[in-house]
Structure formats: structure tokens, C-alpha cells
Amino acid sequence: MKTIKQPFSNAQIELLKAFSHDLSESELVDLKKVLARFFAQRAINEADRLWDERGWTNEDVERMLQTKMRTSNLR
């Protein structure tokens, strides 16, 4: 039996329930800022975790900044 994936994630469903009414433009801007801060903090936490886990130093990061780490596969 195949499982049908619902079109929304659990987070999307909760946000739809919470915001079933219109927000003013300023409230919408505030909400976007809160969400941006939430995802930025998650990215920072993950970067900090990797830094600690891999034992990186400032010198390692400087070396990474000077290294081309991606190649283009668009040929």
C-alpha cells in the first residue's frame, strides 16, 4: 500500500491554524522577522556544532575561505 504525502508539512499546518486571520502589514513584517531569526539561529547553532565537532580553528576557516570548494556541473 502506498502512503500519500500530504501537501503541507506539520509546521505549515500549525502556522495555517495559528494564522487563520489576516495580519496587518506591520504584523506580517514582524512575523517574517521572527521566522528569519528562528532559521538564522538554527543555522548558527549547526555551524557552532560543526566547529566544535571538527575542532576547527580560525586558521582553518581562513584557509577554507581561500579555497574553491564548489565546481560547476553546468556544462
PDB file of N, H, CA, C and O in Angstrom:
ATOM      1  N   MET A   1       0.845  -1.178   0.000  1.00  0.00           N
ATOM      2  CA  MET A   1       0.000   0.000   0.000  1.00  0.00           C
ATOM      3  C   MET A   1       0.889   1.240   0.000  1.00  0.00           C
ATOM      4  O   MET A   1       1.838   1.326   0.779  1.00  0.00           O
ATOM      5  N   LYS A   2       0.590   2.181  -0.854  1.00  0.00           N
ATOM      6  H   LYS A   2      -0.181   2.111  -1.487  1.00  0.00           H
ATOM      7  CA  LYS A   2       1.337   3.423  -0.969  1.00  0.00           C
ATOM      8  C   LYS A   2       0.823   4.460   0.008  1.00  0.00           C
ATOM      9  O   LYS A   2      -0.385   4.612   0.191  1.00  0.00           O
ATOM     10  N   THR A   3       1.743   5.169   0.632  1.00  0.00           N
ATOM     11  H   THR A   3       2.724   5.046   0.484  1.00  0.00           H
ATOM     12  CA  THR A   3       1.371   6.272   1.505  1.00  0.00           C
ATOM     13  C   THR A   3       1.332   7.549   0.683  1.00  0.00           C
ATOM     14  O   THR A   3       2.261   7.852  -0.064  1.00  0.00           O
ATOM     15  N   ILE A   4       0.248   8.287   0.832  1.00  0.00           N
ATOM     16  H   ILE A   4      -0.507   8.041   1.439  1.00  0.00           H
ATOM     17  CA  ILE A   4       0.111   9.548   0.116  1.00  0.00           C
ATOM     18  C   ILE A   4       0.645  10.658   1.010  1.00  0.00           C
ATOM     19  O   ILE A   4       0.202  10.825   2.146  1.00  0.00           O
ATOM     20  N   LYS A   5       1.594  11.407   0.486  1.00  0.00           N
ATOM     21  H   LYS A   5       1.954  11.272  -0.437  1.00  0.00           H
ATOM     22  CA  LYS A   5       2.180  12.518   1.246  1.00  0.00           C
ATOM     23  C   LYS A   5       1.231  13.704   1.192  1.00  0.00           C
ATOM     24  O   LYS A   5       0.770  14.112   0.126  1.00  0.00           O
ATOM     25  N   GLN A   6       0.952  14.246   2.373  1.00  0.00           N
ATOM     26  H   GLN A   6       1.327  13.915   3.239  1.00  0.00           H
ATOM     27  CA  GLN A   6       0.087  15.425   2.406  1.00  0.00           C
ATOM     28  C   GLN A   6       0.829  16.624   1.826  1.00  0.00           C
ATOM     29  O   GLN A   6       2.058  16.671   1.879  1.00  0.00           O
ATOM     30  N   PRO A   7       0.109  17.583   1.277  1.00  0.00           N
ATOM     31  CA  PRO A   7       0.764  18.702   0.602  1.00  0.00           C
ATOM     32  C   PRO A   7       1.478  19.674   1.548  1.00  0.00           C
ATOM     33  O   PRO A   7       2.307  20.462   1.093  1.00  0.00           O
ATOM     34  N   PHE A   8       1.180  19.639   2.849  1.00  0.00           N
ATOM     35  H   PHE A   8       0.507  18.999   3.219  1.00  0.00           H
ATOM     36  CA  PHE A   8       1.785  20.561   3.794  1.00  0.00           C
ATOM     37  C   PHE A   8       2.557  19.802   4.867  1.00  0.00           C
ATOM     38  O   PHE A   8       2.188  18.689   5.243  1.00  0.00           O
ATOM     39  N   SER A   9       3.633  20.418   5.354  1.00  0.00           N
ATOM     40  H   SER A   9       3.932  21.322   5.048  1.00  0.00           H
ATOM     41  CA  SER A   9       4.384  19.834   6.470  1.00  0.00           C
ATOM     42  C   SER A   9       3.622  20.112   7.767  1.00  0.00           C
ATOM     43  O   SER A   9       2.674  20.896   7.785  1.00  0.00           O
ATOM     44  N   ASN A  10       4.050  19.458   8.849  1.00  0.00           N
ATOM     45  H   ASN A  10       4.820  18.821   8.835  1.00  0.00           H
ATOM     46  CA  ASN A  10       3.386  19.700  10.130  1.00  0.00           C
ATOM     47  C   ASN A  10       3.536  21.161  10.565  1.00  0.00           C
ATOM     48  O   ASN A  10       2.617  21.725  11.159  1.00  0.00           O
ATOM     49  N   ALA A  11       4.682  21.774  10.276  1.00  0.00           N
ATOM     50  H   ALA A  11       5.429  21.316   9.794  1.00  0.00           H
ATOM     51  CA  ALA A  11       4.880  23.186  10.625  1.00  0.00           C
ATOM     52  C   ALA A  11       3.940  24.084   9.825  1.00  0.00           C
ATOM     53  O   ALA A  11       3.367  25.031  10.363  1.00  0.00           O
ATOM     54  N   GLN A  12       3.787  23.780   8.544  1.00  0.00           N
ATOM     55  H   GLN A  12       4.252  23.011   8.107  1.00  0.00           H
ATOM     56  CA  GLN A  12       2.889  24.586   7.716  1.00  0.00           C
ATOM     57  C   GLN A  12       1.446  24.494   8.215  1.00  0.00           C
ATOM     58  O   GLN A  12       0.730  25.495   8.244  1.00  0.00           O
ATOM     59  N   ILE A  13       1.028  23.304   8.603  1.00  0.00           N
ATOM     60  H   ILE A  13       1.609  22.491   8.579  1.00  0.00           H
ATOM     61  CA  ILE A  13      -0.340  23.118   9.103  1.00  0.00           C
ATOM     62  C   ILE A  13      -0.556  23.921  10.375  1.00  0.00           C
ATOM     63  O   ILE A  13      -1.589  24.572  10.530  1.00  0.00           O
ATOM     64  N   GLU A  14       0.415  23.880  11.292  1.00  0.00           N
ATOM     65  H   GLU A  14       1.254  23.352  11.166  1.00  0.00           H
ATOM     66  CA  GLU A  14       0.291  24.640  12.539  1.00  0.00           C
ATOM     67  C   GLU A  14       0.255  26.137  12.280  1.00  0.00           C
ATOM     68  O   GLU A  14      -0.514  26.858  12.916  1.00  0.00           O
ATOM     69  N   LEU A  15       1.081  26.613  11.348  1.00  0.00           N
ATOM     70  H   LEU A  15       1.705  26.027  10.831  1.00  0.00           H
ATOM     71  CA  LEU A  15       1.060  28.037  11.012  1.00  0.00           C
ATOM     72  C   LEU A  15      -0.262  28.436  10.373  1.00  0.00           C
ATOM     73  O   LEU A  15      -0.786  29.515  10.650  1.00  0.00           O
ATOM     74  N   LEU A  16      -0.799  27.580   9.525  1.00  0.00           N
ATOM     75  H   LEU A  16      -0.374  26.704   9.300  1.00  0.00           H
ATOM     76  CA  LEU A  16      -2.100  27.879   8.918  1.00  0.00           C
ATOM     77  C   LEU A  16      -3.187  27.983   9.978  1.00  0.00           C
ATOM     78  O   LEU A  16      -4.038  28.870   9.914  1.00  0.00           O
ATOM     79  N   LYS A  17      -3.162  27.085  10.948  1.00  0.00           N
ATOM     80  H   LYS A  17      -2.471  26.364  11.000  1.00  0.00           H
ATOM     81  CA  LYS A  17      -4.145  27.125  12.031  1.00  0.00           C
ATOM     82  C   LYS A  17      -3.970  28.401  12.857  1.00  0.00           C
ATOM     83  O   LYS A  17      -4.949  29.077  13.176  1.00  0.00           O
ATOM     84  N   ALA A  18      -2.735  28.725  13.199  1.00  0.00           N
ATOM     85  H   ALA A  18      -1.941  28.176  12.940  1.00  0.00           H
ATOM     86  CA  ALA A  18      -2.473  29.876  14.061  1.00  0.00           C
ATOM     87  C   ALA A  18      -2.812  31.196  13.385  1.00  0.00           C
ATOM     88  O   ALA A  18      -3.219  32.152  14.046  1.00  0.00           O
ATOM     89  N   PHE A  19      -2.645  31.247  12.085  1.00  0.00           N
ATOM     90  H   PHE A  19      -2.315  30.471  11.548  1.00  0.00           H
ATOM     91  CA  PHE A  19      -2.849  32.499  11.369  1.00  0.00           C
ATOM     92  C   PHE A  19      -4.001  32.380  10.381  1.00  0.00           C
ATOM     93  O   PHE A  19      -3.868  32.717   9.204  1.00  0.00           O
ATOM     94  N   SER A  20      -5.120  31.902  10.874  1.00  0.00           N
ATOM     95  H   SER A  20      -5.228  31.628  11.830  1.00  0.00           H
ATOM     96  CA  SER A  20      -6.290  31.767  10.018  1.00  0.00           C
ATOM     97  C   SER A  20      -6.999  33.109   9.807  1.00  0.00           C
ATOM     98  O   SER A  20      -8.028  33.171   9.134  1.00  0.00           O
ATOM     99  N   HIS A  21      -6.455  34.169  10.377  1.00  0.00           N
ATOM    100  H   HIS A  21      -5.619  34.119  10.925  1.00  0.00           H
ATOM    101  CA  HIS A  21      -6.990  35.519  10.177  1.00  0.00           C
ATOM    102  C   HIS A  21      -5.912  36.384   9.529  1.00  0.00           C
ATOM    103  O   HIS A  21      -4.722  36.078   9.598  1.00  0.00           O
ATOM    104  N   ASP A  22      -6.349  37.452   8.910  1.00  0.00           N
ATOM    105  H   ASP A  22      -7.316  37.701   8.854  1.00  0.00           H
ATOM    106  CA  ASP A  22      -5.403  38.346   8.241  1.00  0.00           C
ATOM    107  C   ASP A  22      -4.580  39.126   9.263  1.00  0.00           C
ATOM    108  O   ASP A  22      -5.075  39.518  10.320  1.00  0.00           O
ATOM    109  N   LEU A  23      -3.320  39.339   8.922  1.00  0.00           N
ATOM    110  H   LEU A  23      -2.918  39.022   8.063  1.00  0.00           H
ATOM    111  CA  LEU A  23      -2.437  40.183   9.715  1.00  0.00           C
ATOM    112  C   LEU A  23      -2.291  41.523   9.010  1.00  0.00           C
ATOM    113  O   LEU A  23      -2.406  41.612   7.787  1.00  0.00           O
ATOM    114  N   SER A  24      -2.038  42.549   9.787  1.00  0.00           N
ATOM    115  H   SER A  24      -1.945  42.476  10.780  1.00  0.00           H
ATOM    116  CA  SER A  24      -1.747  43.841   9.168  1.00  0.00           C
ATOM    117  C   SER A  24      -0.371  43.732   8.508  1.00  0.00           C
ATOM    118  O   SER A  24       0.370  42.779   8.749  1.00  0.00           O
ATOM    119  N   GLU A  25      -0.045  44.707   7.683  1.00  0.00           N
ATOM    120  H   GLU A  25      -0.647  45.481   7.487  1.00  0.00           H
ATOM    121  CA  GLU A  25       1.260  44.686   7.010  1.00  0.00           C
ATOM    122  C   GLU A  25       2.403  44.708   8.024  1.00  0.00           C
ATOM    123  O   GLU A  25       3.395  43.999   7.860  1.00  0.00           O
ATOM    124  N   SER A  26       2.263  45.519   9.068  1.00  0.00           N
ATOM    125  H   SER A  26       1.456  46.095   9.201  1.00  0.00           H
ATOM    126  CA  SER A  26       3.341  45.597  10.071  1.00  0.00           C
ATOM    127  C   SER A  26       3.446  44.292  10.855  1.00  0.00           C
ATOM    128  O   SER A  26       4.550  43.868  11.196  1.00  0.00           O
ATOM    129  N   GLU A  27       2.319  43.651  11.145  1.00  0.00           N
ATOM    130  H   GLU A  27       1.422  43.995  10.868  1.00  0.00           H
ATOM    131  CA  GLU A  27       2.361  42.356  11.828  1.00  0.00           C
ATOM    132  C   GLU A  27       3.015  41.297  10.939  1.00  0.00           C
ATOM    133  O   GLU A  27       3.765  40.448  11.421  1.00  0.00           O
ATOM    134  N   LEU A  28       2.727  41.356   9.653  1.00  0.00           N
ATOM    135  H   LEU A  28       2.117  42.045   9.261  1.00  0.00           H
ATOM    136  CA  LEU A  28       3.324  40.412   8.718  1.00  0.00           C
ATOM    137  C   LEU A  28       4.835  40.608   8.633  1.00  0.00           C
ATOM    138  O   LEU A  28       5.582  39.631   8.583  1.00  0.00           O
ATOM    139  N   VAL A  29       5.291  41.848   8.617  1.00  0.00           N
ATOM    140  H   VAL A  29       4.685  42.642   8.658  1.00  0.00           H
ATOM    141  CA  VAL A  29       6.727  42.142   8.619  1.00  0.00           C
ATOM    142  C   VAL A  29       7.364  41.595   9.895  1.00  0.00           C
ATOM    143  O   VAL A  29       8.433  40.987   9.845  1.00  0.00           O
ATOM    144  N   ASP A  30       6.712  41.810  11.037  1.00  0.00           N
ATOM    145  H   ASP A  30       5.844  42.305  11.078  1.00  0.00           H
ATOM    146  CA  ASP A  30       7.230  41.302  12.311  1.00  0.00           C
ATOM    147  C   ASP A  30       7.321  39.782  12.302  1.00  0.00           C
ATOM    148  O   ASP A  30       8.309  39.211  12.766  1.00  0.00           O
ATOM    149  N   LEU A  31       6.303  39.136  11.781  1.00  0.00           N
ATOM    150  H   LEU A  31       5.501  39.600  11.404  1.00  0.00           H
ATOM    151  CA  LEU A  31       6.304  37.670  11.710  1.00  0.00           C
ATOM    152  C   LEU A  31       7.448  37.168  10.838  1.00  0.00           C
ATOM    153  O   LEU A  31       8.126  36.205  11.196  1.00  0.00           O
ATOM    154  N   LYS A  32       7.664  37.809   9.707  1.00  0.00           N
ATOM    155  H   LYS A  32       7.113  38.591   9.416  1.00  0.00           H
ATOM    156  CA  LYS A  32       8.763  37.411   8.823  1.00  0.00           C
ATOM    157  C   LYS A  32      10.106  37.563   9.524  1.00  0.00           C
ATOM    158  O   LYS A  32      10.997  36.731   9.349  1.00  0.00           O
ATOM    159  N   LYS A  33      10.256  38.626  10.320  1.00  0.00           N
ATOM    160  H   LYS A  33       9.532  39.302  10.462  1.00  0.00           H
ATOM    161  CA  LYS A  33      11.495  38.835  11.074  1.00  0.00           C
ATOM    162  C   LYS A  33      11.698  37.733  12.111  1.00  0.00           C
ATOM    163  O   LYS A  33      12.810  37.233  12.281  1.00  0.00           O
ATOM    164  N   VAL A  34      10.631  37.362  12.798  1.00  0.00           N
ATOM    165  H   VAL A  34       9.728  37.768  12.659  1.00  0.00           H
ATOM    166  CA  VAL A  34      10.716  36.291  13.800  1.00  0.00           C
ATOM    167  C   VAL A  34      11.135  34.984  13.130  1.00  0.00           C
ATOM    168  O   VAL A  34      12.006  34.272  13.631  1.00  0.00           O
ATOM    169  N   LEU A  35      10.514  34.676  12.005  1.00  0.00           N
ATOM    170  H   LEU A  35       9.806  35.254  11.598  1.00  0.00           H
ATOM    171  CA  LEU A  35      10.857  33.439  11.293  1.00  0.00           C
ATOM    172  C   LEU A  35      12.289  33.480  10.778  1.00  0.00           C
ATOM    173  O   LEU A  35      12.999  32.476  10.839  1.00  0.00           O
ATOM    174  N   ALA A  36      12.717  34.627  10.273  1.00  0.00           N
ATOM    175  H   ALA A  36      12.140  35.443  10.224  1.00  0.00           H
ATOM    176  CA  ALA A  36      14.095  34.756   9.786  1.00  0.00           C
ATOM    177  C   ALA A  36      15.082  34.554  10.928  1.00  0.00           C
ATOM    178  O   ALA A  36      16.088  33.864  10.765  1.00  0.00           O
ATOM    179  N   ARG A  37      14.798  35.156  12.093  1.00  0.00           N
ATOM    180  H   ARG A  37      13.981  35.717  12.226  1.00  0.00           H
ATOM    181  CA  ARG A  37      15.676  34.981  13.262  1.00  0.00           C
ATOM    182  C   ARG A  37      15.708  33.523  13.697  1.00  0.00           C
ATOM    183  O   ARG A  37      16.768  33.012  14.058  1.00  0.00           O
ATOM    184  N   PHE A  38      14.570  32.849  13.670  1.00  0.00           N
ATOM    185  H   PHE A  38      13.709  33.264  13.377  1.00  0.00           H
ATOM    186  CA  PHE A  38      14.487  31.441  14.055  1.00  0.00           C
ATOM    187  C   PHE A  38      15.398  30.585  13.174  1.00  0.00           C
ATOM    188  O   PHE A  38      16.189  29.790  13.680  1.00  0.00           O
ATOM    189  N   PHE A  39      15.283  30.752  11.858  1.00  0.00           N
ATOM    190  H   PHE A  39      14.640  31.398  11.447  1.00  0.00           H
ATOM    191  CA  PHE A  39      16.091  29.939  10.951  1.00  0.00           C
ATOM    192  C   PHE A  39      17.560  30.352  10.966  1.00  0.00           C
ATOM    193  O   PHE A  39      18.438  29.507  10.791  1.00  0.00           O
ATOM    194  N   ALA A  40      17.837  31.626  11.171  1.00  0.00           N
ATOM    195  H   ALA A  40      17.123  32.313  11.313  1.00  0.00           H
ATOM    196  CA  ALA A  40      19.230  32.077  11.283  1.00  0.00           C
ATOM    197  C   ALA A  40      19.878  31.467  12.522  1.00  0.00           C
ATOM    198  O   ALA A  40      21.021  31.014  12.466  1.00  0.00           O
ATOM    199  N   GLN A  41      19.155  31.453  13.637  1.00  0.00           N
ATOM    200  H   GLN A  41      18.226  31.821  13.683  1.00  0.00           H
ATOM    201  CA  GLN A  41      19.705  30.878  14.865  1.00  0.00           C
ATOM    202  C   GLN A  41      19.957  29.381  14.700  1.00  0.00           C
ATOM    203  O   GLN A  41      20.949  28.863  15.213  1.00  0.00           O
ATOM    204  N   ARG A  42      19.084  28.694  14.001  1.00  0.00           N
ATOM    205  H   ARG A  42      18.278  29.116  13.584  1.00  0.00           H
ATOM    206  CA  ARG A  42      19.301  27.261  13.744  1.00  0.00           C
ATOM    207  C   ARG A  42      20.563  27.050  12.919  1.00  0.00           C
ATOM    208  O   ARG A  42      21.331  26.126  13.187  1.00  0.00           O
ATOM    209  N   ALA A  43      20.784  27.896  11.920  1.00  0.00           N
ATOM    210  H   ALA A  43      20.160  28.647  11.702  1.00  0.00           H
ATOM    211  CA  ALA A  43      21.989  27.783  11.094  1.00  0.00           C
ATOM    212  C   ALA A  43      23.242  28.075  11.922  1.00  0.00           C
ATOM    213  O   ALA A  43      24.254  27.389  11.775  1.00  0.00           O
ATOM    214  N   ILE A  44      23.180  29.080  12.782  1.00  0.00           N
ATOM    215  H   ILE A  44      22.358  29.636  12.902  1.00  0.00           H
ATOM    216  CA  ILE A  44      24.307  29.405  13.651  1.00  0.00           C
ATOM    217  C   ILE A  44      24.604  28.250  14.600  1.00  0.00           C
ATOM    218  O   ILE A  44      25.762  27.882  14.792  1.00  0.00           O
ATOM    219  N   ASN A  45      23.567  27.683  15.186  1.00  0.00           N
ATOM    220  H   ASN A  45      22.626  27.982  15.029  1.00  0.00           H
ATOM    221  CA  ASN A  45      23.754  26.553  16.103  1.00  0.00           C
ATOM    222  C   ASN A  45      24.412  25.372  15.395  1.00  0.00           C
ATOM    223  O   ASN A  45      25.289  24.718  15.959  1.00  0.00           O
ATOM    224  N   GLU A  46      23.999  25.103  14.186  1.00  0.00           N
ATOM    225  H   GLU A  46      23.287  25.634  13.727  1.00  0.00           H
ATOM    226  CA  GLU A  46      24.594  23.995  13.422  1.00  0.00           C
ATOM    227  C   GLU A  46      26.045  24.295  13.073  1.00  0.00           C
ATOM    228  O   GLU A  46      26.894  23.407  13.149  1.00  0.00           O
ATOM    229  N   ALA A  47      26.338  25.528  12.695  1.00  0.00           N
ATOM    230  H   ALA A  47      25.648  26.249  12.633  1.00  0.00           H
ATOM    231  CA  ALA A  47      27.719  25.908  12.396  1.00  0.00           C
ATOM    232  C   ALA A  47      28.589  25.785  13.646  1.00  0.00           C
ATOM    233  O   ALA A  47      29.720  25.304  13.567  1.00  0.00           O
ATOM    234  N   ASP A  48      28.073  26.215  14.796  1.00  0.00           N
ATOM    235  H   ASP A  48      27.154  26.606  14.860  1.00  0.00           H
ATOM    236  CA  ASP A  48      28.812  26.082  16.055  1.00  0.00           C
ATOM    237  C   ASP A  48      29.066  24.618  16.387  1.00  0.00           C
ATOM    238  O   ASP A  48      30.155  24.256  16.833  1.00  0.00           O
ATOM    239  N   ARG A  49      28.061  23.778  16.170  1.00  0.00           N
ATOM    240  H   ARG A  49      27.176  24.071  15.807  1.00  0.00           H
ATOM    241  CA  ARG A  49      28.202  22.338  16.436  1.00  0.00           C
ATOM    242  C   ARG A  49      29.305  21.745  15.567  1.00  0.00           C
ATOM    243  O   ARG A  49      30.161  21.009  16.057  1.00  0.00           O
ATOM    244  N   LEU A  50      29.281  22.070  14.275  1.00  0.00           N
ATOM    245  H   LEU A  50      28.586  22.668  13.878  1.00  0.00           H
ATOM    246  CA  LEU A  50      30.308  21.555  13.372  1.00  0.00           C
ATOM    247  C   LEU A  50      31.690  22.070  13.748  1.00  0.00           C
ATOM    248  O   LEU A  50      32.667  21.321  13.712  1.00  0.00           O
ATOM    249  N   TRP A  51      31.775  23.350  14.108  1.00  0.00           N
ATOM    250  H   TRP A  51      30.982  23.958  14.137  1.00  0.00           H
ATOM    251  CA  TRP A  51      33.045  23.946  14.530  1.00  0.00           C
ATOM    252  C   TRP A  51      33.644  23.134  15.680  1.00  0.00           C
ATOM    253  O   TRP A  51      34.813  22.749  15.648  1.00  0.00           O
ATOM    254  N   ASP A  52      32.813  22.884  16.699  1.00  0.00           N
ATOM    255  H   ASP A  52      31.864  23.196  16.725  1.00  0.00           H
ATOM    256  CA  ASP A  52      33.286  22.137  17.872  1.00  0.00           C
ATOM    257  C   ASP A  52      33.599  20.683  17.530  1.00  0.00           C
ATOM    258  O   ASP A  52      34.632  20.146  17.932  1.00  0.00           O
ATOM    259  N   GLU A  53      32.693  20.055  16.783  1.00  0.00           N
ATOM    260  H   GLU A  53      31.854  20.490  16.456  1.00  0.00           H
ATOM    261  CA  GLU A  53      32.853  18.643  16.433  1.00  0.00           C
ATOM    262  C   GLU A  53      34.127  18.397  15.628  1.00  0.00           C
ATOM    263  O   GLU A  53      34.800  17.384  15.819  1.00  0.00           O
ATOM    264  N   ARG A  54      34.449  19.309  14.743  1.00  0.00           N
ATOM    265  H   ARG A  54      33.902  20.131  14.588  1.00  0.00           H
ATOM    266  CA  ARG A  54      35.604  19.128  13.860  1.00  0.00           C
ATOM    267  C   ARG A  54      36.864  19.807  14.381  1.00  0.00           C
ATOM    268  O   ARG A  54      37.935  19.693  13.785  1.00  0.00           O
ATOM    269  N   GLY A  55      36.727  20.507  15.486  1.00  0.00           N
ATOM    270  H   GLY A  55      35.857  20.599  15.971  1.00  0.00           H
ATOM    271  CA  GLY A  55      37.892  21.138  16.088  1.00  0.00           C
ATOM    272  C   GLY A  55      38.523  22.211  15.216  1.00  0.00           C
ATOM    273  O   GLY A  55      39.744  22.365  15.197  1.00  0.00           O
ATOM    274  N   TRP A  56      37.697  22.945  14.500  1.00  0.00           N
ATOM    275  H   TRP A  56      36.705  22.820  14.516  1.00  0.00           H
ATOM    276  CA  TRP A  56      38.209  23.974  13.613  1.00  0.00           C
ATOM    277  C   TRP A  56      38.823  25.132  14.395  1.00  0.00           C
ATOM    278  O   TRP A  56      38.442  25.409  15.532  1.00  0.00           O
ATOM    279  N   THR A  57      39.766  25.787  13.768  1.00  0.00           N
ATOM    280  H   THR A  57      40.076  25.561  12.844  1.00  0.00           H
ATOM    281  CA  THR A  57      40.381  26.998  14.315  1.00  0.00           C
ATOM    282  C   THR A  57      40.113  28.139  13.346  1.00  0.00           C
ATOM    283  O   THR A  57      39.616  27.922  12.241  1.00  0.00           O
ATOM    284  N   ASN A  58      40.441  29.345  13.761  1.00  0.00           N
ATOM    285  H   ASN A  58      40.845  29.522  14.659  1.00  0.00           H
ATOM    286  CA  ASN A  58      40.296  30.500  12.866  1.00  0.00           C
ATOM    287  C   ASN A  58      41.157  30.321  11.621  1.00  0.00           C
ATOM    288  O   ASN A  58      40.768  30.733  10.528  1.00  0.00           O
ATOM    289  N   GLU A  59      42.313  29.715  11.785  1.00  0.00           N
ATOM    290  H   GLU A  59      42.629  29.380  12.673  1.00  0.00           H
ATOM    291  CA  GLU A  59      43.201  29.469  10.639  1.00  0.00           C
ATOM    292  C   GLU A  59      42.542  28.511   9.632  1.00  0.00           C
ATOM    293  O   GLU A  59      42.662  28.698   8.421  1.00  0.00           O
ATOM    294  N   ASP A  60      41.851  27.492  10.141  1.00  0.00           N
ATOM    295  H   ASP A  60      41.754  27.339  11.124  1.00  0.00           H
ATOM    296  CA  ASP A  60      41.134  26.561   9.252  1.00  0.00           C
ATOM    297  C   ASP A  60      40.086  27.305   8.426  1.00  0.00           C
ATOM    298  O   ASP A  60      39.944  27.069   7.226  1.00  0.00           O
ATOM    299  N   VAL A  61      39.366  28.193   9.074  1.00  0.00           N
ATOM    300  H   VAL A  61      39.481  28.384  10.049  1.00  0.00           H
ATOM    301  CA  VAL A  61      38.311  28.938   8.381  1.00  0.00           C
ATOM    302  C   VAL A  61      38.925  29.868   7.335  1.00  0.00           C
ATOM    303  O   VAL A  61      38.407  29.977   6.223  1.00  0.00           O
ATOM    304  N   GLU A  62      40.011  30.530   7.680  1.00  0.00           N
ATOM    305  H   GLU A  62      40.431  30.442   8.583  1.00  0.00           H
ATOM    306  CA  GLU A  62      40.685  31.395   6.702  1.00  0.00           C
ATOM    307  C   GLU A  62      41.124  30.581   5.484  1.00  0.00           C
ATOM    308  O   GLU A  62      41.000  31.039   4.348  1.00  0.00           O
ATOM    309  N   ARG A  63      41.633  29.382   5.724  1.00  0.00           N
ATOM    310  H   ARG A  63      41.733  29.010   6.647  1.00  0.00           H
ATOM    311  CA  ARG A  63      42.050  28.507   4.619  1.00  0.00           C
ATOM    312  C   ARG A  63      40.835  28.120   3.760  1.00  0.00           C
ATOM    313  O   ARG A  63      40.917  28.103   2.532  1.00  0.00           O
ATOM    314  N   MET A  64      39.717  27.812   4.415  1.00  0.00           N
ATOM    315  H   MET A  64      39.651  27.826   5.412  1.00  0.00           H
ATOM    316  CA  MET A  64      38.502  27.448   3.673  1.00  0.00           C
ATOM    317  C   MET A  64      38.001  28.616   2.830  1.00  0.00           C
ATOM    318  O   MET A  64      37.523  28.428   1.711  1.00  0.00           O
ATOM    319  N   LEU A  65      38.116  29.820   3.378  1.00  0.00           N
ATOM    320  H   LEU A  65      38.504  29.972   4.287  1.00  0.00           H
ATOM    321  CA  LEU A  65      37.665  31.000   2.640  1.00  0.00           C
ATOM    322  C   LEU A  65      38.491  31.227   1.377  1.00  0.00           C
ATOM    323  O   LEU A  65      38.005  31.826   0.418  1.00  0.00           O
ATOM    324  N   GLN A  66      39.719  30.759   1.371  1.00  0.00           N
ATOM    325  H   GLN A  66      40.114  30.272   2.150  1.00  0.00           H
ATOM    326  CA  GLN A  66      40.609  30.945   0.225  1.00  0.00           C
ATOM    327  C   GLN A  66      40.573  29.769  -0.745  1.00  0.00           C
ATOM    328  O   GLN A  66      41.253  29.789  -1.771  1.00  0.00           O
ATOM    329  N   THR A  67      39.783  28.743  -0.426  1.00  0.00           N
ATOM    330  H   THR A  67      39.230  28.726   0.407  1.00  0.00           H
ATOM    331  CA  THR A  67      39.731  27.527  -1.232  1.00  0.00           C
ATOM    332  C   THR A  67      38.438  27.473  -2.026  1.00  0.00           C
ATOM    333  O   THR A  67      37.359  27.700  -1.479  1.00  0.00           O
ATOM    334  N   LYS A  68      38.542  27.175  -3.312  1.00  0.00           N
ATOM    335  H   LYS A  68      39.419  26.991  -3.757  1.00  0.00           H
ATOM    336  CA  LYS A  68      37.342  26.965  -4.122  1.00  0.00           C
ATOM    337  C   LYS A  68      36.808  25.583  -3.768  1.00  0.00           C
ATOM    338  O   LYS A  68      37.456  24.572  -4.038  1.00  0.00           O
ATOM    339  N   MET A  69      35.638  25.544  -3.171  1.00  0.00           N
ATOM    340  H   MET A  69      35.111  26.365  -2.952  1.00  0.00           H
ATOM    341  CA  MET A  69      35.110  24.286  -2.657  1.00  0.00           C
ATOM    342  C   MET A  69      33.973  23.735  -3.509  1.00  0.00           C
ATOM    343  O   MET A  69      33.522  22.613  -3.278  1.00  0.00           O
ATOM    344  N   ARG A  70      33.509  24.487  -4.473  1.00  0.00           N
ATOM    345  H   ARG A  70      33.875  25.399  -4.661  1.00  0.00           H
ATOM    346  CA  ARG A  70      32.439  24.012  -5.355  1.00  0.00           C
ATOM    347  C   ARG A  70      32.918  24.090  -6.794  1.00  0.00           C
ATOM    348  O   ARG A  70      33.706  24.958  -7.167  1.00  0.00           O
ATOM    349  N   THR A  71      32.423  23.166  -7.577  1.00  0.00           N
ATOM    350  H   THR A  71      31.783  22.460  -7.274  1.00  0.00           H
ATOM    351  CA  THR A  71      32.687  23.216  -9.002  1.00  0.00           C
ATOM    352  C   THR A  71      31.355  23.265  -9.731  1.00  0.00           C
ATOM    353  O   THR A  71      30.347  22.769  -9.226  1.00  0.00           O
ATOM    354  N   SER A  72      31.348  23.842 -10.879  1.00  0.00           N
ATOM    355  H   SER A  72      32.166  24.244 -11.290  1.00  0.00           H
ATOM    356  CA  SER A  72      30.126  23.944 -11.661  1.00  0.00           C
ATOM    357  C   SER A  72      29.947  22.687 -12.510  1.00  0.00           C
ATOM    358  O   SER A  72      30.868  22.242 -13.194  1.00  0.00           O
ATOM    359  N   ASN A  73      28.758  22.138 -12.448  1.00  0.00           N
ATOM    360  H   ASN A  73      28.010  22.500 -11.892  1.00  0.00           H
ATOM    361  CA  ASN A  73      28.410  20.982 -13.275  1.00  0.00           C
ATOM    362  C   ASN A  73      27.470  21.386 -14.394  1.00  0.00           C
ATOM    363  O   ASN A  73      26.742  20.548 -14.928  1.00  0.00           O
ATOM    364  N   LEU A  74      27.477  22.649 -14.750  1.00  0.00           N
ATOM    365  H   LEU A  74      28.068  23.329 -14.316  1.00  0.00           H
ATOM    366  CA  LEU A  74      26.551  23.181 -15.766  1.00  0.00           C
ATOM    367  C   LEU A  74      27.211  23.237 -17.126  1.00  0.00           C
ATOM    368  O   LEU A  74      27.378  24.322 -17.683  1.00  0.00           O
ATOM    369  N   ARG A  75      27.578  22.134 -17.656  1.00  0.00           N
ATOM    370  H   ARG A  75      27.442  21.253 -17.204  1.00  0.00           H
ATOM    371  CA  ARG A  75      28.223  22.127 -18.979  1.00  0.00           C
ATOM    372  C   ARG A  75      27.272  21.681 -20.042  1.00  0.00           C
ATOM    373  O   ARG A  75      27.643  21.614 -21.214  1.00  0.00           O
TER     374      ARG A  75
END
